[in-house]
Each structure stands twice: as structure tokens, then as C-alpha cells.
Amino acid sequence: MTFDELLQQYEPRVASAFRETIETIKSNILIKTVVERLERGDITGAIAAIQFEPEAFATLELALREAFNAGGVSFVQSLPSLVAADGTRVLFQFGVRNLEAERLIREQSSTLVTNITEDQRQALRMAFEAGLSQGKNPTATALDVIGRVNRVTGRREGGTIGLSSRQVDFITRAEENLLSGDPASMKSYLDLKTRDKRFDRSVTKAIREGRAVDAELVKRMIGRLSDNNIRLRGEMIGLEETRSALFSVRDNAIRQQIGNGKIAAQDVTKHWLHSASEHPRMQHIEMAARYKAEGVPLDQAFVASDGTLLMFPHAPGIPAKHKIGCRCRLEYRIDYIAAGLRRYRARAA
């Protein structure tokens, strides 16, 4: 399976696992408990009642592990066959239970889930506080956060559960702008890429008539905006985390072959390849021009023009400016001629 085929298979699977987790969390919320705690002014208790816990993300972690393992197996299968010094064929294999491989995927999954859950608690607090400060009653505030049940589908729609704290702030401002009656603020809604364009005519009419958008209509508009942003966040998690897993496991897989004595580190170079994207990073284009042909040794980092060191695209710990939305690739090249000469000399000796 090629790298592109792996992405096509696992990016949507990881994104779907995130969305399914959010749906499960929302469907198990007892809104009565949330409302009662908000009525007492107990926002911390209301957040706890949502039960947005790390254990809920087992499906997401499993999807990432499957992508990781499939990436490792696929990579070693793509390596050309070699003949060892004793004349036997070298069999490249990926150890899914390799201790370092296990550590890598466990650490990636744990970091992702921790970041999601910690940020979500902050996002929930922001959303509850914003609703109550706007004078909404506890029930309306809870429904704005949890979402409202669609009587046709029986599923909760809208709400801010699953959104990042930045997205909650973004959506809160959008709601305030629509209710403000200020033409400039209301027009800003029409620039949002994740809005439901079916409501544009209503916004334009309200602006023309010099009034705010009807409050009930705003609820529906914000609900659609929230749903679209949940979908967008799932897609971004699918893209970022799947690529991180695949690049990480390719690096681990090549090191497993070195550790097993099947190839030598000195024979491996890695090469940065830039892939076209909607908003290309000039630094990555420059790295591709600099490193595509010559490459760097396996244990050496690529150096961006701002001085950032990158072992490979989407490597753990690299700054977001070099990671979010990056579609660059990495190619490992093995000097089989040098390896063959070394084996020949070993037999001759």
C-alpha cells in the first residue's frame, strides 16, 4: 500500500473516530444534572457532568494505532530485497510489538487525548460563562453547549462539545455579531468559511433593514456553524495525527532494520519532498530545493530557514507553523551499492 493510499484509508477513519466519540459523549449527558449545577452557579460541577474523559477516546486511539501499524508494515514491504553476506535473502520486517514502536504510538495517542480533554474543559468553561453572562437561563445555556435534539434523527445537533477553546471563542463572537444589529459586525459573519450559506439571505436582509438577526434564527445558524466546525476539527485531527503516525512509524521501521543488522545507518539518507498545497510554506519549498537531491543522514535534522530542526514532517514537538496543514513528504534512500560492496568485502575477508 502506498503512502497516499494509507492516507486515503486512515485520515477519514481517524476523523470519524473523533466525531463518533463526541457523539457518544453528547448522547450520554444528563442535561437535567448540568442545568441543576448551573442553577447553583457550579460551573465546575456542570463541566464534570459532561464526562469528557480520556477513557472515552479509546476508539480514536485504536484508529491511530491501526494507521501506525499499517504504515510500518507497508514501508518495509516497499524496501527492495537484499542478499546477505552469506548468500541468503534479507527479509525486512516491521515489529508491531517493538518497544520503541509501542512507546511512540502510545505517546502520540496519550498526548493527543490529553490535549483534547484539557482544552475541552477550558472550552466548556468559556461557553458556560459566556451564556450566563449574556443573561441566558441555565437551561438555554446548557442546550447551547450540549446541543439540541433533532426530533427527526433523535441526535443532538449544534453545541460546542468537541470544539477547541479557540473555536468556542470564534463561535461566541459570531453569535454576538449576529445579535448586535451593527452592520459591520453582522457582515463579518458572511466572511466565515464554515458558515451555512443558506442563511446568508436572512443576514443580508437584516443588515439592509438595520436590525439584528432574529434570535431564534441565530440559534439555528450557530448550531450549523458549530456542526461545521466539529467536522472541520475532526478532519484536521485526521490529517495531522495520521500523518504524524505514518511519518513516525516510517522512521521507526527503518531503525528497526538497522537495529537488526539488515542495513547500516551510514547507507541511509532521507530527503525532504514538498507537496503542493493551498497555502505552501516557503521554508518547506526551500528545504525541498536544498535537501531533495543530496538529503541528510538518518540521524541528522533538516534545518528550516528560521533555524527550526525537523527530523521529518509532522515530527513530535515541532512548532505548529511547520506542522498544521503541512503535506510535505519524506523519502528514505538506501545506498545498496555501498552495502553490497561491504558484504562482498566481508565474504572476501
Number of C-alpha atoms within 10 A of each C-alpha: 12 11 15 8 9 18 18 12 13 24 23 18 21 29 23 20 21 25 19 16 18 19 16 11 19 23 16 11 15 12 18 12 15 24 22 16 19 23 15 11 14 13 19 14 15 23 20 14 18 20 16 23 16 15 10 16 22 15 16 22 22 14 22 28 21 16 25 28 23 18 28 25 19 18 22 19 15 11 15 11 13 17 14 17 18 10 10 9 11 15 15 22 19 24 17 17 10 13 9 15 22 15 12 18 22 15 13 19 22 15 12 17 20 14 13 19 19 15 17 22 22 15 24 27 17 17 24 22 15 16 18 17 11 10 10 14 14 20 16 16 24 25 19 23 24 25 22 19 14 11 8 6 8 10 14 16 21 26 26 29 25 32 25 23 21 13 17 25 15 13 21 17 14 23 19 15 20 27 17 15 17 15 19 11 17 24 16 12 19 18 9 13 11 16 21 17 14 9 15 15 11 14 24 16 13 19 20 10 11 12 17 20 21 13 12 8 14 19 16 16 22 22 23 20 23 28 23 17 23 23 19 15 19 25 20 17 20 25 22 19 23 29 29 21 25 25 24 24 26 24 20 19 26 25 20 21 19 16 12 11 11 19 22 17 17 14 16 21 18 25 23 27 22 21 13 12 11 7 8 15 17 12 14 22 18 15 20 21 14 16 17 17 12 12 22 18 17 20 12 14 14 23 16 16 12 7 8 12 15 18 21 24 23 27 18 18 8 15 13 10 9 17 18 13 17 22 19 21 17 19 14 17 15 19 13 15 10 13 20 15 12 13 17 14 10 11 12 8 6
